[in-house]
Every structure is written in C-alpha cells, then in structure tokens.
Amino acid sequence: MFEAVEGMVAEHADLEQRLAAPETHADQRLAKQLNQRYAELSAVIGAWREWTGLQDDLVAARELASDDPDFAAEADTLAERIPVAEERLRRLLVPRDPADGKDALLEIKSGEGGEESALFAADLLRMYSRYAERAGWSVEVLDSTGSDLGGYKSVTVAVKARGAVEPGGAPYALLKFEGGVHRVQRVPVTESQGRVHTSAAGVLVMPEAEQVDVTVDDNDLRIDVFRSSGPGGQSVNTTDSAVRITHLPTGIVVSCQNEKSQLQNKEQAMRILRARLLTAAQDAADAEASEARRSQVRTVDRSERIRTYNYPENRISDHRTGYKSYNLDQVLDGDLGPVLDSCVQADLAARLAELED
C-alpha cells in the first residue's frame, strides 16, 4: 500500500514545476485542479516522511541504547509513535471523493404522509440549519414550495463554509451522507386520536458547482418564465418572475421562484443546474471506474430509508451504520455530529478494506 508513495513523490515534483509556470494559471480550471492535487500529495508525502523518519530514528536509538539508557527510553517513545503515524498515512492514501472540498446544495422533499411529511421536511431543514450554525457555515434558501401548515413540499438550500476548510471538513464531505429517505414515527398535529404515524421525506445532496467545474452552453438551455405561486395556489406576485430551465442534452429541469426578480431566480436556478450536472458527471465517472469506488451516499438506494426518527422513544437510528442513540431532541436541534461521524468512519473503513484488497 505504501509503495504507491514513491510514484506520488515524482508526481508532486512535476506538479510543483507546472504550478510555477505562468501559462498554467492562464487556464483557471486547470490551475485549480493542479492546486488541489498538489495539496493532497503534500499531505501524503509529509505523513510518509514522518513515518519513515520515525523508523530511521528508532533503529538509531536502539543501536545507541546499549551504551546510553536514555536512548532506550527514547526508543520506547518512538515505537509508540510509529503506529500512529502509520495509521495517519494509511488514511491519507485512501482515495478521496474529488468533491469533498466543496460546499453543498440540499434538496429536501416531502414524501408519503401529506402535510405531516411536509412538516417533517421543515424539521429536517431546521436540523441542518442548526448543525451548519454550529459548524460555522451559512445556509441560503434558493427555492421552496411551502405547505398549508407551514411545512415544505420542497426546499433547496445552499450550505457554504465561511473561509477555507480542510476537504474532510467541508459541507459536502459531511452532508453527502444525508442523501436518501428519512423516516419519521410520531403523532402528527393532524391526528386527533393520538396515534403514531409513519411518514418520510427525501434528501438529495449535491456538491455546489462553480462555473469552472461545469461548462453550460446557452444553446443547450430552454428557459421558461411563469408566475410564482405559494401554498394553496396563492399568488406570490403578479409578474412572471419564476424561472424554469431545461437542460436539453440531459433532460434535467430546475425551477426557482423564491426571488422577486426574474434575473435573480435565473441565477439561483443556474446554481442548482450546475450542481446537478456535476453530480451526474461524477456518478457516471464513479460507475465507469468501479462500483465499489462509489462513496456511501452514492450506493444507497433512494427507495430505501437510511434513518429513522422515533419521537415516542426519543430515538434516532441510522440503518447503514447501526448507529443508535436516545437523544433525538438534541439531534434535531443540530447535534448531528456523532451521527455523521458514524457514517464517515464506516465509509473510511470500507475504503481502507477495498484498498488493502
């Protein structure tokens, strides 16, 4: 597994030369890709040098230990540090999802359960918003369709980090595990008999695409405008400000009606379209490379539930990782970290196992 580092050292040196050349930075997309790869390789090589350096120091300390007892103690310390450095190197060698350093777009849609499902979709949005607040991220609503009782039939939000973050700590790297069907068990506000009902909401997570990530030809777009409408068909305004964009080559359709101006709605719709196109391209690349190389969020069957929120028992259960806790109220208030950690660790273990095989 560690033999691959030798090739990475040569690639790292080559990238250093290419990034020093002015012509590289004339192509914004290429420069960004090379910088990202250079940063990844720098981390791996730094960990590899630490690991090999500790091994060399251990050999020297043991040779000197027979003449000086102080070196025997140092050898013991070095022997304890080597497995830690080795594990860090192993983790860095696991291929990363290229989108892990990006911000995220979340689409939450109500499913079976009518108004109760729409209210649960609103609860999920609140949970993600609170979690983002704790992480120091911002949440921007791009588009939404409300329900009569104050829930959401559909809502799309952008979750963005403020400033630079490590790839593993960026919004998409963590929130991608939220993609799938979320099931809730509770007594709906519309239930007069106090019976527990089961309903569900779906979550789709996409990396937010920058213009340098996805090229969209205007000739491939059909743009329609229509009048915005609110819950129950009520008119939001009296102008045709809502925008629907169809990407003709793929058939992907996005719409946005939250903003008051047609131009703003078009800009928001284009953000969602670019994210969907980037996700589609990554899915196609993953499938072509290997089924096993897909990240956990991509292998989940959208028709299967990934998590259950049981209100009577105050229990949350993740069906992919086996995680279970009885602090549902805290999780819904934004304490989502331990749940996501279980997904990250399960995904890392699967990737490590595959790499070793």
C-alpha positions as CSV (number, residue, x, y, z in Angstrom):
1,M,0.0,0.0,0.0
2,F,2.8,2.4,0.9
3,E,4.8,1.6,-2.2
4,A,2.4,4.0,-4.1
5,V,4.1,6.9,-2.3
6,E,7.2,6.7,-4.5
7,G,5.2,7.5,-7.6
8,M,3.4,10.3,-5.7
9,V,6.8,11.9,-4.9
10,A,7.6,12.1,-8.6
11,E,4.1,13.5,-9.4
12,H,4.4,16.0,-6.6
13,A,7.7,17.3,-8.1
14,D,6.2,17.5,-11.5
15,L,3.2,19.5,-10.2
16,E,5.5,21.9,-8.5
17,Q,7.1,22.7,-11.8
18,R,3.8,23.0,-13.6
19,L,2.3,25.3,-11.0
20,A,5.4,27.6,-11.2
21,A,4.8,28.1,-14.9
22,P,2.8,31.2,-15.8
23,E,0.9,29.5,-18.6
24,T,-0.7,27.1,-16.2
25,H,-2.6,29.9,-14.5
26,A,-4.0,31.1,-17.8
27,D,-6.4,28.2,-17.5
28,Q,-8.4,28.8,-14.3
29,R,-9.9,25.3,-14.3
30,L,-6.6,23.5,-14.8
31,A,-4.8,25.6,-12.2
32,K,-7.5,24.8,-9.6
33,Q,-7.3,21.1,-10.4
34,L,-3.5,21.1,-10.1
35,N,-3.5,23.0,-6.9
36,Q,-6.0,20.6,-5.3
37,R,-3.9,17.6,-6.3
38,Y,-0.7,19.3,-5.1
39,A,-2.3,19.9,-1.7
40,E,-3.4,16.3,-1.4
41,L,0.0,14.9,-2.4
42,S,1.7,17.3,0.0
43,A,-0.2,15.9,2.9
44,V,0.5,12.3,1.9
45,I,4.2,13.0,1.4
46,G,4.5,14.8,4.7
47,A,3.0,11.9,6.5
48,W,5.2,9.4,4.7
49,R,8.3,11.3,5.6
50,E,7.2,11.5,9.2
51,W,6.6,7.7,9.2
52,T,9.9,6.8,7.5
53,G,11.8,9.3,9.7
54,L,10.4,7.7,12.9
55,Q,11.5,4.3,11.7
56,D,15.1,5.5,11.0
57,D,15.2,7.2,14.4
58,L,14.0,4.1,16.1
59,V,16.8,2.0,14.5
60,A,19.4,4.6,15.6
61,A,18.0,4.8,19.1
62,R,18.1,1.0,19.6
63,E,21.7,0.9,18.4
64,L,22.7,3.5,20.9
65,A,20.6,2.1,23.8
66,S,23.2,-0.4,24.8
67,D,25.6,2.4,25.7
68,D,23.2,5.0,27.0
69,P,20.0,4.1,28.9
70,D,18.4,7.5,27.8
71,F,18.2,6.2,24.3
72,A,16.3,3.1,25.5
73,A,13.5,5.4,26.8
74,E,13.6,7.3,23.5
75,A,13.3,4.1,21.6
76,D,10.2,3.2,23.5
77,T,8.6,6.6,22.7
78,L,9.4,6.2,19.0
79,A,8.0,2.7,18.9
80,E,4.7,4.1,20.3
81,R,4.6,7.0,17.7
82,I,5.2,4.8,14.7
83,P,1.8,3.0,14.6
84,V,0.0,6.4,15.0
85,A,2.0,7.8,12.0
86,E,1.4,4.7,10.0
87,E,-2.4,4.9,10.5
88,R,-2.4,8.6,9.5
89,L,-0.6,7.7,6.3
90,R,-3.0,4.8,5.6
91,R,-5.9,7.1,5.9
92,L,-4.4,9.8,3.7
93,L,-3.7,7.1,1.0
94,V,-7.4,6.3,0.7
95,P,-8.7,8.0,-2.5
96,R,-10.9,10.9,-1.7
97,D,-14.1,12.0,-3.3
98,P,-13.0,14.9,-5.5
99,A,-16.0,16.9,-4.3
100,D,-15.2,16.7,-0.6
101,G,-13.8,20.2,-0.5
102,K,-16.9,21.8,-1.9
103,D,-20.0,23.5,-0.4
104,A,-23.3,21.6,-0.7
105,L,-26.8,22.0,-2.1
106,L,-29.5,20.2,-0.2
107,E,-32.9,19.4,-1.7
108,I,-35.5,18.2,0.9
109,K,-38.8,16.9,-0.5
110,S,-41.9,15.7,1.4
111,G,-42.9,12.1,0.6
112,E,-45.6,9.8,1.9
113,G,-47.6,11.3,4.6
114,G,-49.0,14.6,3.1
115,E,-48.9,17.5,5.5
116,E,-47.1,15.5,8.2
117,S,-44.3,14.7,5.7
118,A,-44.1,18.4,4.7
119,L,-43.8,19.4,8.4
120,F,-41.0,16.7,8.8
121,A,-39.2,18.2,5.8
122,A,-39.2,21.6,7.7
123,D,-37.9,19.8,10.8
124,L,-35.0,18.3,8.7
125,L,-34.2,21.8,7.3
126,R,-34.1,23.2,10.9
127,M,-31.8,20.3,12.0
128,Y,-29.4,21.0,9.1
129,S,-29.5,24.8,9.7
130,R,-28.7,24.4,13.4
131,Y,-25.9,21.9,12.6
132,A,-24.5,24.4,10.0
133,E,-24.6,27.2,12.5
134,R,-22.6,25.1,15.0
135,A,-20.1,24.3,12.2
136,G,-19.7,28.0,11.3
137,W,-21.4,27.5,7.9
138,S,-24.1,29.7,6.3
139,V,-27.4,28.4,4.9
140,E,-29.2,30.2,2.0
141,V,-32.6,29.2,0.8
142,L,-32.5,29.0,-3.0
143,D,-36.0,27.8,-3.7
144,S,-39.0,26.5,-1.7
145,T,-42.6,25.4,-2.0
146,G,-44.5,25.6,1.2
147,S,-47.4,23.6,2.6
148,D,-50.6,24.9,4.1
149,L,-49.5,24.1,7.7
150,G,-46.1,25.7,7.4
151,G,-44.0,22.8,6.2
152,Y,-42.2,22.3,2.9
153,K,-43.3,20.3,-0.1
154,S,-39.9,21.1,-1.4
155,V,-37.0,23.3,-0.3
156,T,-33.5,23.7,-1.8
157,V,-30.7,25.4,0.3
158,A,-27.0,26.1,-0.2
159,V,-24.7,25.3,2.7
160,K,-21.5,27.2,2.5
161,A,-18.3,27.3,4.6
162,R,-17.0,30.7,5.6
163,G,-13.4,30.7,4.6
164,A,-11.0,27.9,3.8
165,V,-11.6,24.5,5.3
166,E,-9.9,21.0,5.0
167,P,-11.6,18.8,2.4
168,G,-12.8,16.4,5.0
169,G,-14.5,19.2,7.0
170,A,-16.2,21.0,4.1
171,P,-20.1,20.9,3.9
172,Y,-20.4,18.4,1.1
173,A,-17.8,16.0,2.7
174,L,-20.1,15.5,5.7
175,L,-23.6,16.3,4.4
176,K,-23.3,13.9,1.5
177,F,-24.2,11.1,3.9
178,E,-27.6,12.6,4.4
179,G,-28.7,11.7,0.9
180,G,-31.7,9.2,1.0
181,V,-35.0,8.6,2.5
182,H,-35.6,9.7,6.2
183,R,-38.4,8.1,8.0
184,V,-40.3,9.7,11.0
185,Q,-42.5,8.0,13.5
186,R,-44.6,10.4,15.7
187,V,-48.1,11.6,16.4
188,P,-49.0,14.2,13.7
189,V,-50.5,17.5,14.6
190,T,-53.5,16.5,12.4
191,E,-54.1,13.3,14.4
192,S,-56.9,13.6,16.9
193,Q,-56.7,10.1,18.3
194,G,-53.1,10.3,19.5
195,R,-51.9,7.5,17.2
196,V,-48.3,7.3,16.0
197,H,-48.0,7.6,12.2
198,T,-45.0,6.9,9.9
199,S,-44.1,9.2,7.1
200,A,-41.0,10.1,5.2
201,A,-39.1,12.8,3.4
202,G,-36.3,12.6,0.8
203,V,-33.0,14.4,0.9
204,L,-30.7,14.9,-2.1
205,V,-27.2,16.3,-1.5
206,M,-25.1,17.7,-4.3
207,P,-21.7,19.4,-4.3
208,E,-22.1,23.1,-5.3
209,A,-20.5,23.5,-8.7
210,E,-18.5,26.6,-9.6
211,Q,-18.5,27.9,-13.2
212,V,-15.0,26.5,-13.7
213,D,-16.4,23.0,-12.7
214,V,-19.2,22.8,-15.3
215,T,-19.5,24.4,-18.7
216,V,-23.0,25.1,-19.8
217,D,-23.7,26.1,-23.4
218,D,-26.6,28.6,-23.5
219,N,-27.8,26.9,-26.7
220,D,-28.4,23.8,-24.6
221,L,-30.9,25.6,-22.4
222,R,-34.6,26.2,-22.7
223,I,-35.8,28.9,-20.3
224,D,-39.4,29.4,-19.5
225,V,-40.9,32.0,-17.2
226,F,-44.1,31.8,-15.2
227,R,-46.0,33.3,-12.3
228,S,-44.8,32.4,-8.8
229,S,-47.4,30.7,-6.6
230,G,-47.4,30.0,-2.8
231,P,-49.2,27.4,-0.6
232,G,-52.6,26.5,-1.8
233,G,-52.1,28.1,-5.2
234,Q,-52.0,31.7,-3.8
235,S,-50.1,34.1,-6.0
236,V,-46.9,35.4,-4.6
237,N,-46.7,38.3,-7.0
238,T,-48.4,39.4,-10.2
239,T,-45.4,39.2,-12.6
240,D,-43.9,36.3,-14.5
241,S,-40.7,36.2,-12.3
242,A,-40.4,32.5,-11.7
243,V,-37.9,30.7,-14.0
244,R,-37.8,27.1,-15.2
245,I,-34.6,25.9,-17.0
246,T,-34.4,22.7,-19.1
247,H,-31.0,21.4,-20.0
248,L,-31.9,19.8,-23.3
249,P,-29.0,17.3,-23.7
250,T,-29.7,15.6,-20.3
251,G,-33.4,16.5,-19.8
252,I,-32.6,17.9,-16.3
253,V,-35.2,20.5,-15.3
254,V,-34.8,23.0,-12.4
255,S,-37.0,25.9,-11.4
256,C,-36.8,28.8,-8.9
257,Q,-39.5,31.2,-7.7
258,N,-38.3,32.5,-4.4
259,E,-36.8,35.8,-5.5
260,K,-38.9,38.7,-6.7
261,S,-36.9,39.3,-9.9
262,Q,-36.7,37.1,-12.9
263,L,-32.9,37.6,-13.1
264,Q,-32.3,36.5,-9.5
265,N,-34.4,33.4,-10.0
266,K,-32.5,32.6,-13.1
267,E,-29.2,32.9,-11.3
268,Q,-30.4,30.6,-8.5
269,A,-31.7,28.1,-10.9
270,M,-28.4,28.0,-12.8
271,R,-26.6,27.2,-9.5
272,I,-28.9,24.2,-8.9
273,L,-28.5,23.1,-12.6
274,R,-24.7,23.3,-12.4
275,A,-24.7,21.2,-9.2
276,R,-27.0,18.6,-10.8
277,L,-24.8,18.4,-13.9
278,L,-21.7,18.0,-11.8
279,T,-23.3,15.2,-9.7
280,A,-24.4,13.4,-12.9
281,A,-20.9,13.6,-14.3
282,Q,-19.4,12.3,-11.1
283,D,-21.9,9.5,-10.9
284,A,-21.1,8.5,-14.4
285,A,-17.3,8.6,-13.7
286,D,-17.8,6.5,-10.5
287,A,-19.8,3.9,-12.3
288,E,-17.3,3.6,-15.1
289,A,-14.3,3.3,-12.7
290,S,-15.8,0.8,-10.3
291,E,-19.0,0.1,-8.5
292,A,-17.0,-0.3,-5.2
293,R,-15.4,3.1,-5.6
294,R,-18.6,4.9,-5.0
295,S,-19.0,6.7,-1.7
296,Q,-21.5,5.5,0.8
297,V,-24.0,8.2,-0.1
298,R,-24.0,7.2,-3.8
299,T,-24.5,3.5,-3.2
300,V,-27.6,4.0,-1.1
301,D,-30.8,3.0,-2.8
302,R,-33.0,6.1,-2.9
303,S,-36.0,3.9,-2.4
304,E,-34.7,2.6,1.0
305,R,-34.8,4.5,4.2
306,I,-31.4,5.5,5.6
307,R,-32.5,6.7,9.0
308,T,-35.5,6.6,11.4
309,Y,-36.5,9.4,13.8
310,N,-38.7,7.8,16.5
311,Y,-40.3,10.6,18.6
312,P,-42.1,8.5,21.2
313,E,-38.8,6.8,22.2
314,N,-36.7,9.9,21.5
315,R,-34.5,7.6,19.4
316,I,-32.6,8.1,16.2
317,S,-31.3,5.1,14.2
318,D,-29.0,5.1,11.2
319,H,-29.7,1.9,9.2
320,R,-26.5,1.9,7.2
321,T,-24.0,2.1,10.1
322,G,-26.1,0.7,13.0
323,Y,-25.7,3.9,15.0
324,K,-28.5,4.4,17.6
325,S,-29.0,7.0,20.3
326,Y,-31.8,8.2,22.5
327,N,-31.2,12.0,22.2
328,L,-33.4,12.7,19.2
329,D,-34.4,16.0,20.6
330,Q,-30.7,17.1,20.7
331,V,-30.0,15.8,17.2
332,L,-33.0,17.7,15.8
333,D,-31.6,20.8,17.5
334,G,-28.4,20.4,15.5
335,D,-26.3,17.9,17.4
336,L,-25.8,15.8,14.2
337,G,-22.0,15.3,14.6
338,P,-22.0,11.8,16.2
339,V,-24.4,10.5,13.6
340,L,-22.3,11.8,10.7
341,D,-19.1,10.6,12.4
342,S,-20.5,7.0,12.3
343,C,-21.1,7.4,8.5
344,V,-17.6,8.9,7.9
345,Q,-15.9,6.1,9.9
346,A,-18.0,3.4,8.1
347,D,-17.1,4.9,4.7
348,L,-13.4,5.1,5.6
349,A,-13.3,1.5,6.8
350,A,-14.9,0.3,3.6
351,R,-12.4,2.3,1.5
352,L,-9.4,1.1,3.5
353,A,-10.6,-2.5,3.2
354,E,-11.0,-2.1,-0.6
355,L,-7.6,-0.5,-0.9
356,E,-5.9,-3.4,1.0
357,D,-7.8,-6.0,-1.1
